[in-house]
Amino acid sequence: MLPILRGLAAAVSVVATFAVTLALPASAELPQPADVIFNARHLDLVPKGTGIAYKFEHGVTDEKLLGKPFTDDIKLNVSDVTADGQRVLDVTVFTGDRQRPTQNYDGLTINPVFIWFLDKCVENLRTVAGGNQPYLKGRIRDSFVDKAKIEEVKLDFGGKSVAGYKVTIEPFIDDPNKHKMQGFEKSKFTFVLSKDIPGYFYEFNADIFSSQAGTAKMMDKLILVEAK
């Protein structure tokens, strides 16, 4: 099991349960959110010898409760491509004192930063709201199937306008156990993507907040800043 994928490996396995392709139907109806995210080869536009870089921003409203905000980098580099299009790649999360050991993978067609970000969302939820980790992961995974909203968007990338989608989930808004979440059940997560940009994913946002007084808010953002 790949270390960076272990936390939400179940989410990746969802790919096998969907058969609809990414192409829009002839009626021009919006596709299913889970199809857009999971039925895609995220790395096809990242050739051998190139990479993509992301900027991660972690914000908080109360440093005493949640620690200091920070901004850092995440980089993905493709060192080889197999005959069937799978990528051999290195992923470096953060820099300096925060840097984690570079992870080396082969046989990937998905973008592992997506799974990393979902895992970070679970970690943050547990920090502020508590809860069982497998349960939180399962609710997030399932929300892509039965609770997600999707809309068409235009992205500015590489000096041109690119068509894409924005997928929004609120996994806990009607959770049967939301009374245990200390008001954090309204937390929202958005994913902006396009099949026409390297790495597929353009921007992620996690707004983890509570309706209860005296609680702090976390805001995480990951955005594509470079592809070369």
Secondary structure, DSSP 8 states (H G I E B T S, - for coil): --HHHHTTHHHHHGGGG----SS--TT-----HHHHHHSS-TTTTS-TT-EEEEEEEEEES-HHHH---EEEEEEEEEEEE-TTS-EEEEEEE--GGG----EEEEEE-S-HHHHHHHHHHHHHHHHHH---HHHHHHHHHHHHHHT-EEEEEEEEETTEEEEEEEEEE-TTTT-TTGGGTTTGGG-EEEEEE-TTSTTSEEEEEEEE--SSTT---EEEEEEEEEE-
